[in-house]
């Protein structure tokens, strides 16, 4: 199946945001940077889900739906929840 420019764009956006987020989380530069890394992971997962749905790749859709939930937990833990004192 030939990909449309939209699907190709979604996949590249997902790839680049995933790489950026992984780098930010791996730096361990504090809660704020890690939290924003998870926000970028959320954007990446949403892009992967959109691209996977458009190409009817249900395994990739399932994987990134679970990752979206994990990344939302990361956003909550690092940006929303108050750090235990």
Protein Blocks (a to p, Z undefined) as FASTA:
>chain_A
ZZdfklmmmmmmmmmmmmmmmmmmmnonojklmmmmmmmmmmmmmmmmmmmmmnopaklm
mmmmmmmmmmmmmmmmmmmpccdZZ
